[in-house]
Amino acid sequence: MGRRSGKARRYFVSSKDCPAALPAPETAQDVRKALGQVMSDLMSRRLDARTASSMAYVGNVMLKAIELSDLEQRMEKLEELISNSDGVGDPRRQTSRHEQPQTTNPAR
């Protein structure tokens, strides 16, 4: 009975019902849209649960990779700003407007 019952519940996706290929997501919004499409395809039985689960896992990994990439880019920009600032914004390196930088006089 188990084998026949399993065959009765099994469904096959024909080539005409096969979901369209998703473009590779590059942003968190793209991943969100792709996962929404996967969810829709799963509910309409155009995609089996195992494939949908795998795609959800990969989507989660991609979200984390995108997040890390964004953080790396932000840190690079901040490091570049700090290295190019030449002390601007650093209270230890600023002089008052009324103070003149001290120079040594070699003539003395």
C-alpha positions as CSV (number, residue, x, y, z in Angstrom):
1,M,0.0,0.0,0.0
2,G,2.8,2.4,0.8
3,R,4.4,2.2,-2.6
4,R,1.2,2.7,-4.5
5,S,0.1,5.5,-2.2
6,G,3.5,7.2,-2.7
7,K,3.1,7.0,-6.5
8,A,-0.3,8.5,-6.3
9,R,0.9,11.6,-4.4
10,R,4.0,12.1,-6.6
11,Y,3.7,14.7,-9.3
12,F,5.9,15.4,-12.3
13,V,6.6,18.8,-13.8
14,S,6.3,18.8,-17.5
15,S,8.7,20.8,-19.6
16,K,6.1,23.4,-20.5
17,D,5.3,23.9,-16.8
18,C,8.9,24.2,-15.9
19,P,9.7,27.5,-14.2
20,A,11.7,30.1,-16.1
21,A,15.4,30.4,-15.2
22,L,16.0,33.0,-12.6
23,P,18.7,35.6,-13.2
24,A,21.6,35.6,-10.7
25,P,20.7,37.9,-7.8
26,E,23.2,40.6,-7.1
27,T,21.4,42.6,-4.3
28,A,19.3,41.7,-1.3
29,Q,16.2,42.8,-3.2
30,D,17.0,40.4,-6.0
31,V,17.4,37.6,-3.5
32,R,14.1,38.5,-2.0
33,K,12.4,38.5,-5.4
34,A,13.9,35.2,-6.3
35,L,12.9,33.5,-3.0
36,G,9.4,34.9,-3.5
37,Q,9.3,33.3,-7.0
38,V,10.5,30.0,-5.5
39,M,7.8,30.1,-2.9
40,S,5.2,30.8,-5.5
41,D,6.4,28.0,-7.7
42,L,6.4,25.6,-4.7
43,M,2.8,26.5,-3.8
44,S,1.6,26.1,-7.4
45,R,3.5,22.7,-7.6
46,R,5.8,23.9,-10.4
47,L,8.7,23.1,-8.1
48,D,9.3,20.2,-5.7
49,A,9.9,20.8,-2.0
50,R,13.5,19.5,-2.1
51,T,14.5,21.9,-4.9
52,A,12.8,24.8,-3.1
53,S,14.5,24.0,0.1
54,S,17.9,23.9,-1.6
55,M,17.2,27.2,-3.3
56,A,16.1,28.8,0.0
57,Y,19.4,27.6,1.6
58,V,21.4,29.1,-1.2
59,G,19.4,32.3,-1.1
60,N,20.2,32.6,2.6
61,V,23.9,32.1,2.0
62,M,23.8,34.7,-0.8
63,L,22.2,37.2,1.5
64,K,25.0,36.8,4.0
65,A,27.6,37.1,1.3
66,I,26.0,40.3,0.0
67,E,25.9,41.7,3.5
68,L,29.6,41.0,4.1
69,S,30.5,42.4,0.7
70,D,28.6,45.6,1.5
71,L,30.3,45.9,4.8
72,E,33.7,45.4,3.2
73,Q,33.0,48.1,0.7
74,R,31.9,50.5,3.4
75,M,35.0,49.8,5.5
76,E,37.3,50.4,2.5
77,K,35.6,53.7,1.9
78,L,36.0,54.7,5.5
79,E,39.7,53.6,5.6
80,E,40.3,55.6,2.4
81,L,38.6,58.7,3.9
82,I,40.7,58.3,7.1
83,S,44.0,57.9,5.2
84,N,43.2,60.8,2.9
85,S,42.0,63.2,5.6
86,D,45.5,64.2,6.8
87,G,44.4,64.7,10.3
88,V,41.2,66.6,9.5
89,G,38.7,65.6,12.1
90,D,41.4,64.3,14.4
91,P,41.5,66.6,17.5
92,R,45.1,65.5,18.3
93,R,46.4,66.8,15.0
94,Q,44.4,70.0,14.6
95,T,45.7,73.5,15.6
96,S,43.6,76.4,16.7
97,R,42.8,79.1,14.2
98,H,44.7,81.6,16.4
99,E,47.8,79.4,16.9
100,Q,50.5,79.4,14.3
101,P,52.3,76.1,13.8
102,Q,55.7,76.3,15.6
103,T,58.7,76.2,13.3
104,T,62.2,76.1,14.4
105,N,64.4,79.0,13.5
106,P,67.8,77.8,12.4
107,A,69.3,81.4,12.5
108,R,69.2,81.4,16.3
